[in-house]
Amino acid sequence: MSAASEFVLRRATADDLPHILTLLQHYYSEHNIWLRDPPEKTAADIADHQLGFFLAEVDGTPAGCVLLRPLPSISSATECKRLYVAPEFRGHGLAGKLMDAAEAHARRAGLVWIYLDSRAEMTTAINMYRRRGYEEIPRFNDNAEAAIFLRKRLVE
């Protein structure tokens, strides 16, 4: 990625399903994730009118994604899932930009909290979350693969 590269970050649409599925396959494989969403669930997440997937593209190539899902068990909250940047696009702040977009969207949607979980070995992501103001909390879900649970207050 060069300084002249064209960067686009936007809400994913149904037409983006193949790109999101490809990014997720890389995410699942790279991190040895065994709790995987079927394509129908990913399509439903994309179609969510309030939340959904965000897609980062560099020069027209899908480079990363992040998902905001409803979290009905916690009032005024959303869950951030599936933050992924393809290896060839890392080191340029795309993960932070994806999180900026997700957090801003959640604020505009009137949500107060973003929750997320992570595997303990995903230290780069966990450190980024902490730098962004996410604080460790007790387990809030039943994700057997997760060991770290965090949340961030979006509005004061």
The 8 nearest C-alpha neighbors of each residue, nearest first, counted from 0:
[[1, 4, 88, 2, 57, 91, 87, 3],
 [0, 2, 4, 3, 5, 91, 57, 88],
 [1, 3, 4, 0, 5, 6, 91, 57],
 [2, 4, 1, 5, 0, 6, 58, 57],
 [5, 3, 1, 2, 58, 0, 6, 57],
 [4, 6, 58, 57, 3, 7, 59, 56],
 [5, 7, 57, 56, 4, 58, 8, 55],
 [6, 8, 56, 55, 57, 9, 5, 59],
 [9, 7, 55, 54, 56, 6, 53, 10],
 [10, 8, 54, 53, 11, 7, 55, 100],
 [11, 9, 53, 52, 54, 12, 8, 51],
 [10, 12, 53, 52, 54, 15, 9, 45],
 [11, 13, 14, 15, 45, 10, 46, 16],
 [12, 14, 15, 16, 45, 46, 42, 11],
 [15, 13, 12, 16, 17, 11, 18, 45],
 [16, 14, 18, 12, 13, 17, 11, 19],
 [15, 17, 19, 18, 13, 14, 20, 42],
 [18, 16, 20, 19, 15, 21, 14, 22],
 [19, 17, 21, 15, 20, 16, 22, 61],
 [20, 18, 22, 16, 21, 17, 23, 15],
 [21, 19, 23, 17, 18, 22, 16, 24],
 [20, 22, 24, 18, 23, 19, 17, 25],
 [23, 21, 19, 25, 24, 20, 26, 18],
 [22, 24, 26, 20, 25, 21, 27, 19],
 [25, 23, 21, 27, 26, 22, 28, 20],
 [24, 26, 28, 22, 23, 27, 29, 21],
 [27, 25, 23, 29, 24, 28, 30, 22],
 [26, 28, 32, 24, 25, 30, 31, 29],
 [27, 29, 31, 25, 30, 26, 24, 32],
 [30, 28, 26, 27, 31, 25, 32, 24],
 [29, 31, 32, 28, 27, 26, 25, 121],
 [32, 30, 28, 27, 29, 33, 26, 34],
 [33, 31, 27, 30, 34, 28, 35, 26],
 [32, 34, 35, 31, 27, 144, 28, 30],
 [35, 33, 32, 36, 144, 142, 27, 143],
 [36, 34, 33, 37, 32, 27, 23, 24],
 [35, 37, 40, 38, 41, 34, 39, 23],
 [36, 38, 40, 39, 35, 41, 42, 20],
 [37, 39, 41, 40, 42, 36, 20, 16],
 [40, 38, 42, 37, 41, 43, 36, 44],
 [41, 39, 43, 42, 37, 38, 36, 44],
 [40, 42, 44, 38, 43, 39, 45, 36],
 [41, 43, 39, 45, 40, 44, 38, 46],
 [42, 44, 40, 46, 41, 45, 39, 47],
 [45, 43, 41, 51, 47, 46, 42, 40],
 [46, 44, 51, 42, 52, 43, 47, 12],
 [45, 47, 43, 44, 48, 42, 51, 13],
 [48, 46, 51, 44, 45, 50, 49, 43],
 [49, 47, 50, 46, 51, 45, 44, 43],
 [48, 50, 47, 51, 108, 69, 105, 104],
 [49, 51, 67, 47, 48, 68, 52, 69],
 [52, 50, 45, 44, 47, 67, 66, 68],
 [53, 51, 66, 45, 11, 65, 10, 67],
 [52, 54, 10, 11, 65, 64, 9, 66],
 [53, 55, 64, 9, 11, 8, 63, 10],
 [56, 54, 8, 63, 62, 7, 64, 61],
 [57, 55, 61, 62, 60, 7, 59, 6],
 [56, 58, 6, 60, 59, 5, 62, 4],
 [57, 59, 5, 60, 4, 56, 6, 7],
 [58, 60, 57, 56, 61, 5, 7, 6],
 [59, 61, 56, 57, 58, 62, 55, 18],
 [62, 60, 56, 55, 63, 18, 59, 57],
 [61, 63, 56, 55, 85, 84, 60, 57],
 [64, 62, 84, 55, 83, 54, 85, 61],
 [63, 65, 54, 53, 83, 82, 55, 84],
 [64, 66, 82, 81, 53, 52, 80, 97],
 [67, 65, 52, 80, 51, 79, 81, 68],
 [66, 68, 79, 51, 50, 78, 77, 80],
 [69, 67, 78, 77, 50, 66, 51, 70],
 [68, 70, 77, 71, 78, 67, 50, 76],
 [69, 71, 77, 72, 78, 76, 73, 68],
 [72, 70, 73, 69, 74, 76, 77, 75],
 [71, 73, 70, 74, 76, 69, 139, 140],
 [74, 72, 71, 76, 70, 75, 77, 112],
 [73, 75, 76, 72, 71, 70, 111, 110],
 [76, 74, 110, 111, 112, 73, 77, 109],
 [77, 75, 112, 74, 110, 113, 73, 70],
 [78, 76, 70, 69, 113, 68, 114, 67],
 [77, 79, 114, 68, 115, 67, 113, 70],
 [78, 80, 67, 115, 66, 114, 68, 113],
 [81, 79, 66, 82, 65, 67, 78, 115],
 [80, 82, 65, 66, 83, 64, 79, 23],
 [83, 81, 65, 64, 80, 66, 84, 94],
 [84, 82, 63, 64, 81, 26, 65, 85],
 [83, 85, 63, 62, 89, 86, 94, 88],
 [84, 86, 62, 88, 87, 63, 83, 89],
 [87, 85, 89, 88, 84, 62, 90, 83],
 [86, 88, 85, 89, 0, 62, 84, 90],
 [89, 87, 86, 85, 62, 0, 84, 90],
 [90, 88, 86, 91, 87, 84, 85, 93],
 [89, 91, 92, 88, 93, 87, 86, 94],
 [90, 92, 89, 93, 88, 0, 94, 95],
 [91, 93, 95, 94, 90, 96, 89, 97],
 [92, 94, 96, 95, 91, 97, 84, 89],
 [95, 93, 97, 96, 92, 98, 84, 83],
 [94, 96, 98, 92, 93, 97, 99, 127],
 [97, 95, 99, 93, 98, 94, 100, 92],
 [96, 98, 94, 100, 95, 99, 93, 101],
 [97, 99, 101, 95, 96, 100, 102, 94],
 [100, 98, 96, 102, 97, 101, 103, 95],
 [99, 101, 97, 103, 98, 102, 104, 96],
 [102, 100, 98, 104, 103, 99, 105, 97],
 [101, 103, 105, 99, 104, 100, 98, 106],
 [104, 102, 106, 100, 105, 101, 99, 107],
 [103, 105, 107, 101, 106, 102, 100, 108],
 [104, 106, 108, 102, 110, 107, 103, 101],
 [107, 105, 103, 109, 108, 110, 104, 102],
 [108, 106, 104, 109, 105, 103, 110, 102],
 [107, 109, 105, 106, 110, 104, 49, 50],
 [110, 108, 106, 107, 105, 111, 75, 104],
 [109, 111, 75, 106, 105, 76, 108, 112],
 [110, 112, 153, 75, 154, 152, 76, 109],
 [113, 111, 76, 152, 153, 151, 110, 75],
 [114, 112, 77, 151, 150, 78, 76, 79],
 [115, 113, 150, 78, 149, 79, 77, 112],
 [116, 114, 79, 149, 78, 148, 150, 80],
 [115, 117, 148, 147, 145, 149, 114, 118],
 [118, 116, 145, 147, 146, 119, 148, 121],
 [117, 119, 145, 146, 120, 121, 147, 144],
 [118, 120, 121, 146, 147, 117, 122, 145],
 [119, 121, 122, 118, 117, 123, 125, 146],
 [122, 120, 119, 124, 123, 118, 125, 117],
 [121, 123, 125, 120, 124, 126, 119, 118],
 [124, 122, 126, 125, 121, 127, 120, 128],
 [123, 125, 127, 122, 126, 121, 128, 117],
 [126, 124, 122, 128, 127, 123, 129, 121],
 [125, 127, 129, 123, 128, 124, 122, 130],
 [128, 126, 124, 130, 125, 129, 131, 123],
 [129, 127, 131, 125, 133, 126, 130, 124],
 [128, 130, 133, 126, 132, 131, 127, 125],
 [131, 129, 127, 128, 132, 126, 133, 125],
 [130, 132, 128, 129, 133, 127, 151, 126],
 [133, 131, 129, 130, 151, 134, 128, 152],
 [134, 132, 151, 129, 150, 128, 149, 131],
 [135, 133, 149, 150, 132, 136, 151, 129],
 [134, 136, 149, 148, 150, 133, 137, 147],
 [135, 137, 149, 148, 134, 138, 150, 139],
 [138, 136, 139, 148, 135, 149, 147, 140],
 [139, 137, 148, 140, 136, 147, 141, 146],
 [140, 138, 137, 141, 148, 136, 114, 116],
 [141, 139, 142, 138, 116, 143, 148, 145],
 [140, 142, 143, 139, 138, 145, 144, 116],
 [143, 141, 144, 145, 140, 116, 34, 146],
 [142, 144, 145, 141, 146, 34, 140, 118],
 [145, 143, 142, 118, 146, 34, 32, 117],
 [146, 144, 118, 117, 142, 143, 116, 147],
 [145, 147, 118, 119, 117, 148, 144, 116],
 [148, 146, 117, 116, 145, 119, 118, 149],
 [149, 147, 116, 136, 135, 138, 115, 137],
 [150, 148, 135, 134, 115, 136, 133, 114],
 [151, 149, 114, 133, 113, 134, 115, 112],
 [150, 152, 133, 113, 112, 132, 153, 134],
 [151, 153, 112, 154, 111, 113, 150, 155],
 [154, 152, 111, 112, 151, 106, 155, 113],
 [155, 153, 111, 152, 106, 112, 110, 109],
 [154, 153, 152, 111, 112, 151, 106, 110]]
